[in-house]
Amino acid sequence: MPAELDEYERKLRKRGFKQDDAYFHVCATCEEKAVFRLGLQGRLGGRDFELCSACGKIRTWTRRAGTEERVEDLDFDIDAFLR
C-alpha cells in the first residue's frame, strides 16, 4: 500500500470513518481486488470512501439524510478534507 494512502486511512479512521466490511473489492481503475471501503453515516447524511491499495485511487460518495442514494463526488480534494 502506498505510504500516502496509509496516512489517509489513519486520518479518516481518526475522524470516525469505519470499514464497511472485511472484504476487498475490485478497483474500477486498475481492476485489482484491492479496494477497501470506509464510511460514516450521521443524522445529516454521510460520506463513503473507496481506497485502492494497489494503484492508490481514492473515490468518494456523499449520501443525503434518510436515503440510500449515493452521489459520487468527482471534484473531491482529500487533502483539503483532512486538514
For each residue, the residues with C-beta under 8 A, 3 or more apart:
1: 5 6 53
2: 5 6 53 56
3: 6 7
4: 7 8 56
5: 1 2 8 9 51 52 53 56 58
6: 1 2 3 9 10
7: 3 4 10 11
8: 4 5 11 12 51 58 78 82
9: 5 6 12 13 38 51
10: 6 7 13 14
11: 7 8 14 15 82
12: 8 9 15 17 38 49 82
13: 9 10 16 17 18 38
14: 10 11
15: 11 12 40 82
16: 13 40
17: 12 13 38 39 40 47 49
18: 13 38 39 40
19: 22 36 37 38
20: 37 38 39 48
21: 37
22: 19
23:
24: 33 34 35 36 53
25: 33 35 36 37 50
26: 31 32 33 35
27: 30 31 32 33 34 35 50 52 54 55 57
28: 31 57 59
29: 52 55 57
30: 27 34 52 54 55 57
31: 26 27 28
32: 26 27 52 54 55
33: 24 25 26 27
34: 24 27 30 52 53 54 55
35: 24 25 26 27 50 51 52 53
36: 19 24 25 50 51 53
37: 19 20 21 25 48 49 50 51
38: 9 12 13 17 18 19 20 48 49 51
39: 17 18 20 46 47 48 49
40: 15 16 17 18 46 47 48
41: 45 46 63
42: 45 46 65
43: 65
44: 65
45: 41 42 62 63 64 65
46: 39 40 41 42 62 63
47: 17 39 40 60 61 62 63
48: 20 37 38 39 40 60 61 63 70
49: 12 17 37 38 39 58 59 60
50: 25 27 35 36 37 57 58 59 60
51: 5 8 9 35 36 37 38 57 58
52: 5 27 29 30 32 34 35 55 56 57 58
53: 1 2 5 24 34 35 36 56
54: 27 30 32 34
55: 27 29 30 32 34 52
56: 2 4 5 52 53
57: 27 28 29 30 50 51 52
58: 5 8 49 50 51 52 78
59: 28 49 50 72
60: 47 48 49 50 72 73 76 78
61: 47 48 70 71 72 73
62: 45 46 47 70 71 73
63: 41 45 46 47 48 67 68 69 70 71
64: 45 67 69
65: 42 43 44 45
66:
67: 63 64
68: 63
69: 63 64
70: 48 61 62 63
71: 61 62 63
72: 59 60 61
73: 60 61 62 76
74:
75:
76: 60 73 81
77: 80 81
78: 8 58 60 81 82
79: 82 83
80: 77 83
81: 76 77 78
82: 8 11 12 15 78 79
83: 79 80
